[in-house]
Amino acid sequence: MAEDIEAKIRRLRELGKVSAEPESPPVKPSPASGKKPPRRPRSISSIRERERRKRILIGASILIIVILIISVGVYAYMQNKRAEELRTLKTQKTNELNYYFSHYNFSNKDCAQRAVQIRNQVLQKIQSAKDPDELRGLDVKVYFSKAVQAYQECLKEKEKELYAQQLNQTKQEKLRAIEDAFRPLLAMPLPDSLRAKAVSAMKTLEERVAKAKTIEEVKSVDPSPYLLSLWRDYYFWKIDNIQGNYVVLEKGNDKKLLSKAEAKSILSSITDYKELLQYKVYRVQYVEIALVLPRDRISGGFLKPGDTVMFFAKNGTKGVYQEIVNQGYVELVLLPTNAGQISLRESQSQSSSTSSSTSTTYNENHASTYNPGNFQYSNGSTVSDTYSNSQSASQSSSASYSYSVNLAEILKAIAAGKIQASDEAREALESYGWKVIDLEQSSNILVLPSNTKFLIIVKVPSIFVPDILQNQQYLYVAKVST
């Protein structure tokens, strides 16, 4: 097609080489004449010139048309090629955009919307691009980084919002915990100074919580040291306001009679206020109770009024003994009735004889028996005289008797005034029981069996009485040695 155009151009050039003959100058019409001058016949050369010019014009027109057609074709070709390149670039950019966004985990749906908005903007730019150069200058990765950054910023905002909510919730929980921790203390009958101190400490803690900027800072607000000091002050105030020098300190099932100084020392050594709250302080109110126990469970029965004692009990069937009363006092000990049963047996015999040889024999025997309890003591004497004469005779006589004395009945008779010389009898029986116990100790002889029951009256703080009575069948009374 290009060769045809060049051949046509050469032919046009050959036509232009023909020399043109000069034309005669035109004759001006006479102004006076009103008619047009007659047309002069054209020459052959002018006809040829006109023909040549016509051919030149036609050739030029054809050339222009051909050039235009070629230009349009080339333009159309270039445009089609550019459109194809544009479509290819759009596809590549779209695939690249999808690749980046599909290989990143936008898990948070709310924040993912920000990344999707940037993706849609980029996608719109790709689709609306008119020039491949425009697409070549479009860096999808940069926009993806912006989308990721927007997503991350959104996550941080969400985290801040969530953290703010958690911080506020933590503050509310801490404030409730502080109020709950101080409520038991403020419910106590506190003196005005201690109550004001407790309220001030609680407000200080609440202000620290309100000003806290982080959850860790809120959690670090600990009311325990304040409560430990306040509760200790309350216990000390309560101990000081109890009359007397002793108090009862109770923790769980463990109760102890302590001096005020000992109780304060124990409470001062505690470092956790929750453990401190397990203690209770009571004033000492003594009561007297009577116990009937075998002597082997009351220090062998060798107890006297005024002795300091401790009480222990066997823990059921486990065989473990535990202290239930750390201090009590003996008021009275009564011996059993079999310790006052005295049995006595006495016998006497007399005989005499005479014979014709004037021999006389005289014999006299005396015997007595004493039975205290299961033991027997006896004594006796014998007197013998012999006379001889011429006469003989014999004579004999004997006598015996026994009696049993119940000291309990004698005491009843003395109280009823039925015994004469009751003062002498009272004096003789005074401290009879202690004399029996003292005799056992001095002689190292067990007079009363180990299962002999004694009645003892002890003085103990009233708070210990339920424990003593509940464990009476397992109770042991120990004398405190000084």
C-alpha positions as CSV (number, residue, x, y, z in Angstrom):
1,M,0.0,0.0,0.0
2,A,2.9,2.3,0.8
3,E,4.5,1.5,-2.6
4,D,1.3,2.6,-4.5
5,I,1.4,5.9,-2.7
6,E,5.0,6.5,-3.6
7,A,4.3,5.7,-7.4
8,K,1.4,8.2,-7.4
9,I,3.7,10.9,-5.8
10,R,6.3,10.3,-8.6
11,R,3.7,10.7,-11.3
12,L,2.5,14.0,-9.8
13,R,6.1,15.3,-9.7
14,E,6.6,14.4,-13.5
15,L,3.5,16.3,-14.4
16,G,4.8,19.3,-12.5
17,K,8.0,19.4,-14.5
18,V,6.2,20.5,-17.7
19,S,7.1,24.1,-18.4
20,A,4.2,26.5,-18.6
21,E,3.9,29.0,-21.4
22,P,3.4,32.7,-20.4
23,E,0.0,34.0,-20.8
24,S,-0.9,37.2,-22.5
25,P,-1.8,40.0,-20.1
26,P,-5.5,40.5,-19.7
27,V,-7.1,43.4,-21.6
28,K,-8.8,45.8,-19.4
29,P,-12.3,46.6,-20.5
30,S,-13.0,50.2,-21.5
31,P,-14.9,52.0,-18.9
32,A,-17.0,53.8,-21.5
33,S,-18.2,50.7,-23.1
34,G,-21.2,49.2,-21.4
35,K,-20.7,45.7,-22.9
36,K,-18.3,43.0,-22.0
37,P,-15.5,42.5,-24.3
38,P,-15.7,39.4,-26.3
39,R,-14.0,36.3,-24.9
40,R,-10.7,35.6,-26.5
41,P,-10.3,32.0,-27.5
42,R,-8.1,30.0,-25.2
43,S,-4.8,28.7,-26.3
44,I,-3.8,25.1,-26.2
45,S,-1.1,25.8,-23.6
46,S,-3.6,27.3,-21.2
47,I,-5.8,24.3,-21.6
48,R,-3.0,22.0,-20.9
49,E,-2.0,24.1,-17.9
50,R,-5.5,23.9,-16.5
51,E,-5.5,20.2,-17.1
52,R,-2.1,19.9,-15.4
53,R,-3.3,21.8,-12.4
54,K,-6.5,19.8,-12.3
55,R,-4.4,16.6,-12.3
56,I,-2.2,18.0,-9.6
57,L,-5.2,18.9,-7.5
58,I,-6.7,15.5,-8.0
59,G,-3.4,13.8,-7.1
60,A,-2.9,15.9,-4.1
61,S,-6.5,15.2,-3.0
62,I,-5.9,11.5,-3.5
63,L,-2.7,11.7,-1.6
64,I,-4.3,13.6,1.2
65,I,-7.1,11.1,1.3
66,V,-4.6,8.2,1.4
67,I,-2.6,9.9,4.1
68,L,-5.8,10.5,6.1
69,I,-6.8,6.9,5.6
70,I,-3.4,5.7,6.7
71,S,-3.4,8.1,9.6
72,V,-6.8,6.9,10.7
73,G,-5.7,3.3,10.4
74,V,-2.6,4.0,12.3
75,Y,-4.5,6.0,14.9
76,A,-7.1,3.2,15.2
77,Y,-4.3,0.7,15.5
78,M,-2.6,2.7,18.1
79,Q,-5.8,3.3,19.9
80,N,-6.7,-0.4,19.8
81,K,-3.2,-1.3,21.0
82,R,-3.4,1.3,23.8
83,A,-6.9,0.1,24.8
84,E,-5.6,-3.5,25.0
85,E,-2.7,-2.4,27.1
86,L,-5.1,-0.4,29.3
87,R,-7.3,-3.4,29.8
88,T,-4.3,-5.6,30.6
89,L,-2.9,-3.1,33.1
90,K,-6.4,-2.8,34.7
91,T,-6.6,-6.6,35.0
92,Q,-3.1,-6.7,36.5
93,K,-3.7,-4.0,38.9
94,T,-7.0,-5.4,40.0
95,N,-5.5,-8.9,40.5
96,E,-2.6,-7.3,42.4
97,L,-5.1,-5.4,44.6
98,N,-7.1,-8.5,45.3
99,Y,-4.0,-10.5,46.0
100,Y,-2.8,-8.1,48.7
101,F,-6.2,-7.8,50.4
102,S,-6.9,-11.5,50.2
103,H,-3.6,-12.4,51.9
104,Y,-4.1,-10.2,54.9
105,N,-6.4,-11.1,57.8
106,F,-8.9,-8.2,58.4
107,S,-10.6,-10.1,61.2
108,N,-12.3,-7.2,62.8
109,K,-15.4,-6.5,60.8
110,D,-15.8,-2.9,62.0
111,C,-12.2,-1.9,61.2
112,A,-12.2,-3.9,58.0
113,Q,-14.7,-1.4,56.6
114,R,-11.9,1.3,56.6
115,A,-9.6,-1.0,54.6
116,V,-12.5,-1.9,52.2
117,Q,-13.2,1.8,51.6
118,I,-9.5,2.4,50.5
119,R,-9.7,-0.7,48.4
120,N,-12.8,0.5,46.7
121,Q,-11.2,3.9,46.0
122,V,-8.2,2.2,44.4
123,L,-10.4,-0.1,42.4
124,Q,-12.4,2.9,41.2
125,K,-9.2,4.6,40.1
126,I,-8.1,1.5,38.2
127,Q,-11.4,1.1,36.5
128,S,-11.7,4.8,35.6
129,A,-8.2,5.1,34.3
130,K,-7.9,6.3,30.6
131,D,-4.2,6.1,30.1
132,P,-1.9,3.2,30.7
133,D,0.7,5.6,32.0
134,E,-1.8,6.5,34.7
135,L,-2.1,2.9,35.7
136,R,1.7,2.4,35.6
137,G,2.1,5.3,38.0
138,L,-0.6,3.7,40.4
139,D,1.3,1.8,43.2
140,V,-1.3,-0.6,44.6
141,K,1.1,-1.7,47.4
142,V,1.2,1.9,48.7
143,Y,-2.6,2.0,48.9
144,F,-2.6,-1.5,50.5
145,S,-0.2,-0.2,53.1
146,K,-2.5,2.8,53.7
147,A,-5.4,0.3,54.1
148,V,-3.4,-1.8,56.6
149,Q,-2.4,1.3,58.5
150,A,-6.0,2.5,58.6
151,Y,-7.0,-0.9,59.8
152,Q,-4.3,-0.9,62.5
153,E,-5.3,2.5,63.6
154,C,-8.9,1.4,63.8
155,L,-7.8,-1.6,65.9
156,K,-5.9,0.7,68.2
157,E,-8.9,3.0,68.6
158,K,-11.1,-0.1,69.3
159,E,-8.5,-1.3,71.8
160,K,-8.4,2.1,73.4
161,E,-12.2,2.1,73.6
162,L,-12.2,-1.4,75.0
163,Y,-9.4,-0.6,77.4
164,A,-11.3,2.5,78.5
165,Q,-14.4,0.4,79.1
166,Q,-12.4,-2.2,81.0
167,L,-10.6,0.5,83.0
168,N,-13.9,2.0,84.0
169,Q,-15.3,-1.4,84.9
170,T,-12.2,-2.2,86.9
171,K,-12.5,1.1,88.7
172,Q,-16.2,0.4,89.6
173,E,-15.3,-3.1,90.8
174,K,-12.4,-1.8,92.9
175,L,-14.6,0.9,94.4
176,R,-17.2,-1.7,95.3
177,A,-14.5,-3.9,96.8
178,I,-13.2,-1.0,98.9
179,E,-16.6,-0.2,100.2
180,D,-17.3,-3.9,100.9
181,A,-13.9,-4.2,102.7
182,F,-14.6,-1.1,104.9
183,R,-18.3,-1.9,105.6
184,P,-17.7,-4.5,108.4
185,L,-15.3,-2.1,110.2
186,L,-17.7,0.9,109.9
187,A,-20.5,-1.2,111.2
188,M,-18.6,-1.7,114.5
189,P,-19.2,0.7,117.5
190,L,-16.1,2.7,116.8
191,P,-15.0,5.7,118.7
192,D,-15.3,9.0,116.8
193,S,-11.6,9.4,116.2
194,L,-11.2,5.8,114.8
195,R,-14.3,6.2,112.6
196,A,-13.0,9.5,111.1
197,K,-9.7,7.8,110.5
198,A,-11.4,4.9,108.7
199,V,-13.6,7.2,106.5
200,S,-10.5,9.3,105.6
201,A,-8.6,6.1,104.6
202,M,-11.5,4.9,102.4
203,K,-11.8,8.3,100.6
204,T,-8.1,8.3,100.0
205,L,-8.2,4.9,98.3
206,E,-11.3,5.9,96.3
207,E,-9.5,9.1,95.0
208,R,-6.5,7.0,94.0
209,V,-8.8,4.7,92.0
210,A,-10.5,7.7,90.3
211,K,-7.2,9.2,89.2
212,A,-5.7,5.9,88.0
213,K,-4.9,5.8,84.2
214,T,-4.2,2.1,83.8
215,I,-5.8,-1.1,85.0
216,E,-2.6,-2.1,86.6
217,E,-2.6,1.1,88.6
218,V,-6.2,0.5,89.7
219,K,-5.4,-3.1,90.7
220,S,-2.4,-1.9,92.7
221,V,-4.7,0.0,95.1
222,D,-4.8,-2.3,98.1
223,P,-6.9,-1.4,101.1
224,S,-5.4,-4.3,103.2
225,P,-2.6,-2.3,104.9
226,Y,-5.1,0.4,105.9
227,L,-7.6,-2.2,107.2
228,L,-4.9,-4.1,109.1
229,S,-4.0,-1.0,111.0
230,L,-7.6,0.1,111.6
231,W,-8.8,-3.3,112.7
232,R,-5.8,-3.6,115.0
233,D,-6.6,-0.2,116.5
234,Y,-10.2,-1.4,117.0
235,Y,-9.1,-4.6,118.8
236,F,-6.7,-2.6,121.0
237,W,-9.5,-0.1,121.9
238,K,-11.9,-2.9,122.7
239,I,-9.3,-4.7,124.9
240,D,-8.5,-1.5,126.8
241,N,-12.2,-0.9,127.5
242,I,-12.7,-4.3,129.1
243,Q,-12.6,-4.3,132.8
244,G,-9.9,-6.3,134.6
245,N,-6.5,-7.4,133.5
246,Y,-7.5,-10.5,131.5
247,V,-9.5,-11.1,128.4
248,V,-10.7,-14.2,126.4
249,L,-9.2,-14.4,122.9
250,E,-11.1,-16.8,120.6
251,K,-10.1,-18.0,117.1
252,G,-12.3,-20.7,115.7
253,N,-12.7,-23.4,118.3
254,D,-9.6,-22.2,120.2
255,K,-10.2,-20.0,123.2
256,K,-7.6,-18.7,125.6
257,L,-7.6,-16.7,128.8
258,L,-4.9,-14.1,128.4
259,S,-3.7,-11.0,130.0
260,K,-4.3,-7.8,128.0
261,A,-0.7,-7.5,127.1
262,E,-0.5,-11.1,125.8
263,A,-3.6,-10.6,123.7
264,K,-2.2,-7.4,122.2
265,S,1.1,-9.1,121.5
266,I,-0.7,-11.9,119.6
267,L,-2.8,-9.5,117.6
268,S,0.2,-7.3,116.8
269,S,2.0,-10.2,115.2
270,I,-0.7,-10.8,112.6
271,T,0.1,-9.3,109.2
272,D,-3.2,-10.0,107.3
273,Y,-6.3,-8.3,108.4
274,K,-8.5,-11.2,107.2
275,E,-6.7,-13.4,109.6
276,L,-7.1,-10.7,112.3
277,L,-10.9,-10.8,111.7
278,Q,-11.0,-14.5,112.7
279,Y,-10.2,-13.4,116.3
280,K,-12.9,-12.4,118.8
281,V,-12.3,-10.7,122.2
282,Y,-14.6,-11.3,125.2
283,R,-14.5,-9.9,128.7
284,V,-13.8,-12.4,131.5
285,Q,-16.9,-13.4,133.5
286,Y,-16.2,-16.3,135.9
287,V,-18.7,-18.9,136.9
288,E,-18.5,-22.0,139.1
289,I,-19.4,-25.4,137.8
290,A,-19.4,-28.8,139.5
291,L,-17.8,-31.9,137.9
292,V,-17.9,-35.5,139.0
293,L,-14.8,-37.2,137.7
294,P,-12.7,-40.3,138.6
295,R,-9.6,-39.4,140.5
296,D,-7.3,-40.6,137.7
297,R,-8.7,-37.7,135.6
298,I,-8.3,-35.0,138.2
299,S,-4.6,-35.3,138.9
300,G,-5.1,-38.3,141.1
301,G,-7.5,-36.4,143.3
302,F,-4.6,-34.4,144.8
303,L,-6.3,-31.1,144.2
304,K,-7.0,-28.3,146.8
305,P,-9.0,-25.1,146.7
306,G,-7.0,-22.3,145.0
307,D,-5.1,-24.6,142.6
308,T,-4.7,-23.4,139.0
309,V,-5.8,-26.0,136.5
310,M,-6.1,-26.6,132.8
311,F,-8.7,-28.7,131.0
312,F,-8.1,-31.1,128.2
313,A,-10.5,-33.3,126.2
314,K,-10.2,-36.4,124.1
315,N,-11.2,-35.6,120.5
316,G,-13.9,-38.3,120.1
317,T,-12.7,-41.7,119.0
318,K,-9.6,-40.4,117.3
319,G,-7.6,-40.5,120.5
320,V,-6.2,-37.0,120.0
321,Y,-6.3,-34.7,123.1
322,Q,-6.7,-31.0,122.8
323,E,-6.7,-28.1,125.2
324,I,-10.1,-26.6,125.8
325,V,-9.4,-24.3,128.8
326,N,-6.0,-22.9,129.4
327,Q,-6.8,-21.6,132.9
328,G,-9.3,-22.2,135.7
329,Y,-9.3,-22.4,139.5
330,V,-10.4,-25.1,142.0
331,E,-12.9,-23.9,144.5
332,L,-13.8,-27.1,146.4
333,V,-13.1,-30.9,146.3
334,L,-15.5,-33.4,147.9
335,L,-14.5,-37.0,148.6
336,P,-16.9,-39.8,147.8
337,T,-19.0,-41.5,150.6
338,N,-17.0,-44.7,150.5
339,A,-14.0,-42.8,151.8
340,G,-16.0,-42.0,155.0
341,Q,-17.1,-45.6,155.8
342,I,-15.2,-46.9,158.9
343,S,-15.7,-50.6,160.0
344,L,-14.3,-51.7,163.5
345,R,-14.4,-55.2,165.2
346,E,-13.4,-55.9,168.8
347,S,-13.4,-59.2,170.9
348,Q,-12.6,-60.0,174.6
349,S,-12.3,-63.4,176.5
350,Q,-11.6,-64.3,180.2
351,S,-11.1,-67.7,182.0
352,S,-10.0,-69.0,185.5
353,S,-9.5,-72.5,187.1
354,T,-8.7,-74.0,190.6
355,S,-7.7,-77.5,191.7
356,S,-7.2,-79.4,194.9
357,S,-3.6,-78.7,194.6
358,T,-4.4,-75.2,195.2
359,S,-3.3,-74.2,191.7
360,T,-5.0,-71.3,190.1
361,T,-4.5,-70.1,186.5
362,Y,-5.8,-66.8,185.2
363,N,-5.7,-65.9,181.5
364,E,-7.0,-62.6,179.9
365,N,-7.0,-61.9,176.1
366,H,-7.9,-58.6,174.4
367,A,-8.2,-58.2,170.6
368,S,-9.5,-55.4,168.3
369,T,-9.9,-55.2,164.5
370,Y,-10.1,-52.0,162.3
371,N,-11.3,-52.3,158.7
372,P,-11.0,-49.0,156.6
373,G,-12.3,-49.8,153.1
374,N,-10.8,-53.1,151.9
375,F,-7.9,-53.1,154.4
376,Q,-7.9,-54.7,157.9
377,Y,-5.8,-53.7,160.9
378,S,-5.9,-55.7,164.3
379,N,-4.2,-55.6,167.7
380,G,-4.5,-57.5,171.0
381,S,-3.0,-58.3,174.4
382,T,-2.8,-61.4,176.6
383,V,-2.3,-61.5,180.5
384,S,-1.7,-64.8,182.3
385,D,-1.3,-65.5,186.1
386,T,-0.9,-68.8,187.8
387,Y,-1.5,-69.6,191.6
388,S,-1.1,-73.0,193.2
389,N,-2.9,-74.2,196.3
390,S,-4.5,-77.3,197.5
391,Q,-7.9,-76.5,196.0
392,S,-8.9,-76.5,192.3
393,A,-11.6,-74.6,190.5
394,S,-12.1,-73.3,186.9
395,Q,-14.1,-70.3,185.5
396,S,-14.1,-68.7,182.0
397,S,-15.8,-65.8,180.2
398,S,-15.6,-64.2,176.7
399,A,-17.1,-61.2,174.8
400,S,-16.8,-59.7,171.3
401,Y,-18.4,-57.0,169.2
402,S,-18.1,-55.2,165.9
403,Y,-19.4,-51.9,164.4
404,S,-19.4,-49.9,161.2
405,V,-19.4,-46.1,161.2
406,N,-20.6,-44.0,158.2
407,L,-19.1,-40.6,158.4
408,A,-21.7,-39.2,156.0
409,E,-24.5,-40.3,158.4
410,I,-22.6,-38.8,161.3
411,L,-22.4,-35.5,159.5
412,K,-26.1,-35.6,158.9
413,A,-26.7,-36.4,162.6
414,I,-24.4,-33.5,163.6
415,A,-26.3,-31.2,161.3
416,A,-29.6,-32.4,162.8
417,G,-28.3,-32.0,166.4
418,K,-28.8,-35.7,167.2
419,I,-25.3,-36.3,168.5
420,Q,-24.1,-35.1,171.9
421,A,-20.8,-33.2,171.9
422,S,-21.3,-32.4,168.2
423,D,-18.5,-29.9,168.4
424,E,-16.0,-32.5,169.5
425,A,-17.3,-34.8,166.7
426,R,-17.0,-32.0,164.2
427,E,-13.5,-31.2,165.3
428,A,-12.5,-34.9,165.0
429,L,-13.9,-35.1,161.5
430,E,-12.4,-31.7,160.3
431,S,-10.3,-32.2,157.2
432,Y,-10.8,-35.9,157.4
433,G,-10.8,-36.2,153.6
434,W,-7.6,-34.2,153.2
435,K,-6.0,-36.3,156.0
436,V,-6.8,-39.5,154.0
437,I,-5.2,-37.9,150.8
438,D,-2.2,-36.6,152.8
439,L,-1.8,-40.1,154.4
440,E,-1.7,-41.6,150.9
441,Q,1.0,-39.2,149.9
442,S,3.1,-39.6,153.0
443,S,2.8,-43.4,153.2
444,N,3.0,-44.0,149.4
445,I,0.0,-46.3,149.8
446,L,-3.0,-46.0,147.5
447,V,-6.0,-46.0,149.9
448,L,-8.7,-45.0,147.5
449,P,-9.0,-46.9,144.1
450,S,-8.1,-44.9,141.0
451,N,-11.7,-45.0,139.7
452,T,-13.0,-43.4,142.9
453,K,-15.1,-40.4,141.8
454,F,-14.6,-37.0,143.3
455,L,-16.8,-34.0,143.0
456,I,-14.9,-30.8,142.2
457,I,-16.1,-27.3,141.9
458,V,-14.1,-25.2,139.5
459,K,-14.2,-21.5,138.6
460,V,-13.7,-20.8,134.9
461,P,-14.7,-18.0,132.4
462,S,-18.2,-18.5,131.3
463,I,-17.3,-18.8,127.6
464,F,-15.5,-22.1,128.4
465,V,-18.5,-23.8,130.1
466,P,-20.2,-25.2,126.9
467,D,-16.9,-26.8,125.8
468,I,-16.4,-28.3,129.3
469,L,-19.9,-29.7,129.5
470,Q,-19.9,-31.1,126.0
471,N,-16.6,-33.0,126.7
472,Q,-17.3,-34.0,130.3
473,Q,-17.0,-37.7,129.5
474,Y,-13.6,-37.2,127.9
475,L,-12.5,-34.4,130.3
476,Y,-9.1,-34.3,132.0
477,V,-8.2,-31.8,134.7
478,A,-4.5,-31.0,135.0
479,K,-2.9,-29.1,137.9
480,V,-0.7,-26.2,136.8
481,S,2.7,-26.5,138.6
482,T,4.4,-23.3,139.6
